[in-house]
Amino acid sequence: LSMVVVGASSYFKLGVDRLPSVDLPTVSVRSLYRLAVLASWNDQLDSALALLHRARAVEPDDPDVRATEAQVLAWQGHLSESLARYDSLIVEFPERHDAMIGRARVLAWQGRYAAADSAYALVLYENPRDAEALTGRAQVAHWTGHDGRAADYTARALAADSTIRDARALDRELRAARGPRLEVTGGWN
């Protein structure tokens, strides 16, 4: 208590006539959101969802919170609920890349491959080098038995961003399925 009194006394001696304006609910929502993201990365999905619900109670329309909530629901296997959240978010914020990609992913996980492929194509229409969308289309092609097309999309995804883990894994899987190939380099003597 004495530190608070001394601190307040020192503050007022500075000649400042009022405390700084801080929007506490926004700070609280951002903190809850960041904690939820960290929890989801650590595979603590129930904790992440609980934090996101608390954030939505304070700020129900925050698009970052809503997108992350949809993502966590998908990771938990609540695909229909996740898809409904993504659809709602896209109606309000059609430019949200993460929502567009998340929606396409959920459609693919539901086995709705044609709809997923169309959703990824829509993202690629806006940005033909979008590595996440290219990877998604590659996965859909692979899951539907079109490995040649999957290899093409995977190569394009890796050319756009070589750090995409799913693209690297699919590339390895497709190469292993093709078997060893003999490549000749150099000239004949």
N, C-alpha and C positions, 0 to 999 in steps of 0.2 A: 504494500500500500504506500509506503514512503517513497518508493521509486516512481510510482504513478503520480504522486503529489509533486515530487521534485521535477519529474518530466513535464507535467502540465504547467508547472510554474515557469520552467525554462522556456517552454513553448510560447507562453503568453508574453514573456519578457522580450521576445523577438519582435513584438509589435504587430503580429499577424492578428487580424480581427476576427477570423473565423477558421474553422477546420476545413481541410480540403474536401471537395465534393467527391465522394466515392459511391458508385452504384453497386452496393453490396450484393444484391441478387444476381447481377451479371457476373461478378467475380466468383460468387459461389457456384453458379452454373458452369462457368469455365473450369473451375477446379474440379467439380464433380465429373465433368466431361473428360478432362485429362486423366483423372484417376480411372475412369471407366475404360478408356482406351488402353491404359497400361494393364489393367486387370484382364482385358480381352486378349492382349498380346501374350499374357502369361497363362492363357487357357483357363482363367477363372471367370467363366462366362456367366454364372449365376451372380457373382459379385458385380460384374460389369453391368449386367442388366438392372440390378438393384440400384446402382449408382445412377444409371441413365433414367430410371423411373423417378428418382429423387430430383434429378435435374429438370425433367419434364414437368414435375409438380410446380417448380418455380417458374420455368419458362417453357410452356408447352409447345411453342411454335419454333423453337431454335432448330434450324435445319441441320446443323452439325450433329446435334444430339439425336435427332430423328433418324438421320442416315446411319449413324453408328448403331442405334438401337435395331434398325432393320438388319444390319450386318450381323450383329450378335444373335438375333433371332434365327437368322439363316444358319449360322454356325451351330446353333443348338438343335437344328433340324426342324424348326417351326417354319417351314417353307411358305405355306399359304399366308400366314400372318406377316412374314417378312415381305412377301411380294405385295401384299396390300399396303404395307408401310411405304415401300418404294414407289408404288403407283401414286399414292397420295402425295408424296414428296415431289415427284416429277411433275404432277399437275401444277403445283405451286411454284416449283423451281425447275423449269425444263432444262436449264443450262447445267445442272448438277451432274458432273461427270461421274462422281462416285455412285450416285443413285442409278444412273443409266447402266453402268457396269455391274453394279450389285443386282439390279433387276434381271439383266441378261444371265448372270451366273445362277440366280435362283431358278429361272426358267429351265436352264440346262440341268440343274440338279433335280428338277421335277421330271425330267425326261421329255420336256417339251422342246425338242431340239430345233424344229423349224422356227418357233417363236424366239428362241434364244439366238439363233443365227441371224434372224432379222433384227433383233435388238442390238447385237454387236455390229451389224452392218450399218445401222443408223449412227452409231458412234463413229464408225470409220468414214462415213459420209462427211462428217464434220472435220475429222482428223485422220487421214489415211495411214498415218504412221503411229497411231495409238497402240502401244505395245500390249496393253492389257486387253484391248478389244481383239487384236490379232491373235493373242494367246487363247482367248475365249473361243474364237472361231476355229482355231486349230484343235482345241479340245473337242468341240462339238463335231467337227469333221472326223476326228479319230474315233469318238464314241459311236458314230454312225457308220463306221467302216470305210471312210474315205481317207485313207492314209496318205495318198499322194497330195491331196489338197491340204491335209493336216501338216505335212512336211513343208509345203509352200508357205502357209501362214506362220508356222513356227520359225522358219528362216527369216521371214519379214519381221516378226516380233523381236527376234534376237538382234537383227540389224538395227532396229529402232532403239532397243534397250537390252543389252546383254545381261542385265542383272535380274531379269524376271525369272524367278525360281521355277514357276510352273512351265514356262517355255523351255528352260534348260532341261527339266526332267522329261518333258514330252519329246524333246529332240533326242535325248539319250534312248528313250523307249522306242522311238521310231527307227533309230539307227540299229538298235539291237535286233529289232524284228526283221530288218532287211538283211541282216547277216553281214559278214565281212565282205569288203569290196577290194579288188585289186586296182591300185592306181599306179600308173607308170608316169614317171616324170623324167625329164631330160631327153636327150636325143640318142639315136643309135650311132654307134661308131662304125 
